[in-house]
Protein backbone atom coordinates (compact mmCIF):
# COMPACT_ATOMS: atom_id res chain seq x y z
CA UNK A 1 0.00 0.00 0.00
CA UNK A 2 2.85 2.36 0.82
CA UNK A 3 4.36 1.85 -2.63
CA UNK A 4 1.01 2.26 -4.45
CA UNK A 5 0.11 5.47 -2.61
CA UNK A 6 3.70 6.78 -2.41
CA UNK A 7 3.62 7.18 1.37
CA UNK A 8 6.62 7.95 3.54
CA UNK A 9 7.99 5.12 5.71
CA UNK A 10 7.71 6.76 9.08
CA UNK A 11 8.15 6.63 12.11
CA UNK A 12 9.76 3.21 11.54
CA UNK A 13 9.73 0.47 8.90
CA UNK A 14 6.53 -1.41 8.05
CA UNK A 15 7.70 -4.77 9.36
CA UNK A 16 8.34 -3.32 12.81
CA UNK A 17 4.97 -1.49 12.89
CA UNK A 18 3.05 -4.66 11.97
CA UNK A 19 5.09 -6.79 14.36
CA UNK A 20 4.67 -4.49 17.38
CA UNK A 21 1.09 -3.35 16.82
CA UNK A 22 -0.74 -5.00 13.95
CA UNK A 23 -4.07 -3.44 14.97
CA UNK A 24 -2.55 0.06 14.86
CA UNK A 25 -1.09 -0.57 11.40
CA UNK A 26 -4.44 -1.78 10.06
CA UNK A 27 -6.23 1.23 11.56
CA UNK A 28 -3.73 3.56 9.87
CA UNK A 29 -4.26 1.83 6.52
CA UNK A 30 -8.05 2.05 6.92
CA UNK A 31 -7.91 5.77 7.73
CA UNK A 32 -5.58 6.46 4.81
CA UNK A 33 -7.85 4.69 2.32
CA UNK A 34 -10.94 6.41 3.73
CA UNK A 35 -9.18 9.79 3.54
CA UNK A 36 -8.41 9.12 -0.15
CA UNK A 37 -12.10 8.47 -0.89
CA UNK A 38 -12.35 4.69 -0.76
CA UNK A 39 -15.67 3.22 0.42
CA UNK A 40 -14.92 0.19 2.57
CA UNK A 41 -18.51 -1.10 2.31
CA UNK A 42 -18.21 -1.84 -1.43
CA UNK A 43 -14.86 -3.62 -1.23
CA UNK A 44 -11.73 -3.33 -3.32
CA UNK A 45 -13.34 -4.37 -6.63
CA UNK A 46 -16.23 -1.93 -6.11
CA UNK A 47 -13.79 0.92 -5.51
CA UNK A 48 -11.85 0.02 -8.67
CA UNK A 49 -15.08 0.08 -10.69
CA UNK A 50 -16.11 3.39 -9.16
CA UNK A 51 -12.72 4.96 -9.95
CA UNK A 52 -12.93 3.74 -13.55
CA UNK A 53 -16.42 5.14 -14.15
CA UNK A 54 -18.26 1.85 -13.70
CA UNK A 55 -16.07 -0.12 -16.10
CA UNK A 56 -15.37 -3.58 -14.78
CA UNK A 57 -11.68 -4.27 -14.44
CA UNK A 58 -10.39 -7.80 -14.89
CA UNK A 59 -7.81 -8.41 -12.22
CA UNK A 60 -4.67 -9.96 -13.59
CA UNK A 61 -1.97 -11.72 -11.69
CA UNK A 62 1.29 -9.83 -11.18
CA UNK A 63 4.12 -10.81 -13.52
CA UNK A 64 6.18 -13.76 -12.38
CA UNK A 65 9.79 -12.91 -11.70
CA UNK A 66 12.22 -15.47 -12.98
CA UNK A 67 14.47 -17.12 -10.45
CA UNK A 68 18.16 -17.80 -10.85
CA UNK A 69 19.12 -19.35 -14.16
CA UNK A 70 22.26 -21.25 -14.98
C-alpha positions as CSV (number, residue, x, y, z in Angstrom):
1,X,0.0,0.0,0.0
2,X,2.9,2.4,0.8
3,X,4.4,1.9,-2.6
4,X,1.0,2.3,-4.4
5,X,0.1,5.5,-2.6
6,X,3.7,6.8,-2.4
7,X,3.6,7.2,1.4
8,X,6.6,7.9,3.5
9,X,8.0,5.1,5.7
10,X,7.7,6.8,9.1
11,X,8.1,6.6,12.1
12,X,9.8,3.2,11.5
13,X,9.7,0.5,8.9
14,X,6.5,-1.4,8.1
15,X,7.7,-4.8,9.4
16,X,8.3,-3.3,12.8
17,X,5.0,-1.5,12.9
18,X,3.0,-4.7,12.0
19,X,5.1,-6.8,14.4
20,X,4.7,-4.5,17.4
21,X,1.1,-3.3,16.8
22,X,-0.7,-5.0,14.0
23,X,-4.1,-3.4,15.0
24,X,-2.6,0.1,14.9
25,X,-1.1,-0.6,11.4
26,X,-4.4,-1.8,10.1
27,X,-6.2,1.2,11.6
28,X,-3.7,3.6,9.9
29,X,-4.3,1.8,6.5
30,X,-8.1,2.0,6.9
31,X,-7.9,5.8,7.7
32,X,-5.6,6.5,4.8
33,X,-7.8,4.7,2.3
34,X,-10.9,6.4,3.7
35,X,-9.2,9.8,3.5
36,X,-8.4,9.1,-0.1
37,X,-12.1,8.5,-0.9
38,X,-12.3,4.7,-0.8
39,X,-15.7,3.2,0.4
40,X,-14.9,0.2,2.6
41,X,-18.5,-1.1,2.3
42,X,-18.2,-1.8,-1.4
43,X,-14.9,-3.6,-1.2
44,X,-11.7,-3.3,-3.3
45,X,-13.3,-4.4,-6.6
46,X,-16.2,-1.9,-6.1
47,X,-13.8,0.9,-5.5
48,X,-11.9,0.0,-8.7
49,X,-15.1,0.1,-10.7
50,X,-16.1,3.4,-9.2
51,X,-12.7,5.0,-9.9
52,X,-12.9,3.7,-13.6
53,X,-16.4,5.1,-14.1
54,X,-18.3,1.9,-13.7
55,X,-16.1,-0.1,-16.1
56,X,-15.4,-3.6,-14.8
57,X,-11.7,-4.3,-14.4
58,X,-10.4,-7.8,-14.9
59,X,-7.8,-8.4,-12.2
60,X,-4.7,-10.0,-13.6
61,X,-2.0,-11.7,-11.7
62,X,1.3,-9.8,-11.2
63,X,4.1,-10.8,-13.5
64,X,6.2,-13.8,-12.4
65,X,9.8,-12.9,-11.7
66,X,12.2,-15.5,-13.0
67,X,14.5,-17.1,-10.4
68,X,18.2,-17.8,-10.8
69,X,19.1,-19.4,-14.2
70,X,22.3,-21.2,-15.0
